[in-house]
């Protein structure tokens, strides 16, 4: 996914796994509303120390989470 690559480009080598896991929590949610809530929480937690990444998350939110509107069996792919 292009977003993930771009988000990790703003992270140092030592923090890439943490950032990736943090963002992935949104996709572990059961539905679009929960994913959107989690996405906002993650972006807001990153904002004080990582403003570029938080801004990236703000602008990409709708596009990245669009897949969460699909039925659950289709999201796994």
C-alpha positions as CSV (number, residue, x, y, z in Angstrom):
1,X,0.0,0.0,0.0
2,X,1.4,3.4,-1.0
3,X,0.2,5.1,2.2
4,X,2.2,2.7,4.4
5,X,5.3,3.3,2.4
6,X,4.9,7.0,2.6
7,X,4.2,6.9,6.3
8,X,7.3,4.8,7.0
9,X,9.4,7.2,5.0
10,X,9.0,9.7,7.7
11,X,10.0,7.3,10.4
12,X,13.5,6.4,11.5
13,X,14.7,2.8,11.1
14,X,14.2,2.0,14.8
15,X,10.6,3.2,14.9
16,X,9.3,1.8,11.6
17,X,7.8,-1.4,13.3
18,X,6.1,0.6,16.0
19,X,4.6,3.1,13.5
20,X,3.5,0.3,11.2
21,X,1.8,-1.6,14.1
22,X,0.2,1.6,15.3
23,X,-1.4,2.4,11.9
24,X,-2.4,-1.3,11.4
25,X,-4.6,-1.1,14.5
26,X,-7.2,0.8,12.4
27,X,-7.5,-2.1,10.0
28,X,-8.1,-4.5,12.8
29,X,-11.3,-2.8,13.7
30,X,-14.6,-4.6,12.9
31,X,-16.2,-1.8,10.8
32,X,-15.6,1.5,9.1
33,X,-16.8,3.7,12.0
34,X,-14.5,2.0,14.5
35,X,-11.6,2.1,12.0
36,X,-12.2,5.8,11.5
37,X,-12.2,6.5,15.2
38,X,-9.0,4.5,15.7
39,X,-7.4,6.3,12.8
40,X,-8.1,9.7,14.4
41,X,-6.8,8.5,17.7
42,X,-3.6,7.3,16.2
43,X,-3.1,10.5,14.2
44,X,-3.8,12.6,17.3
45,X,-1.3,10.7,19.4
46,X,1.4,11.2,16.7
47,X,0.7,14.9,16.2
48,X,2.8,16.3,19.0
49,X,6.0,14.5,18.1
50,X,5.4,13.5,14.4
51,X,3.4,16.3,12.8
52,X,4.3,15.4,9.2
53,X,3.0,11.8,9.7
54,X,-0.2,13.1,11.4
55,X,-0.8,15.5,8.5
56,X,-0.3,12.6,6.1
57,X,-2.8,10.5,8.0
58,X,-5.3,13.4,8.0
59,X,-5.1,13.8,4.2
60,X,-5.1,10.1,3.4
61,X,-7.8,9.0,5.8
62,X,-10.8,8.8,3.4
63,X,-8.8,7.0,0.7
64,X,-7.0,4.6,3.0
65,X,-10.1,3.6,5.0
66,X,-12.4,3.2,1.9
67,X,-11.7,-0.5,2.0
68,X,-13.3,-0.8,5.4
69,X,-16.7,-0.1,3.8
70,X,-16.4,-3.4,2.0
71,X,-17.9,-6.6,3.5
72,X,-15.5,-8.2,6.0
73,X,-14.8,-11.2,3.8
74,X,-13.5,-8.9,1.0
75,X,-11.3,-6.8,3.3
76,X,-9.1,-9.8,4.1
77,X,-7.8,-9.7,0.6
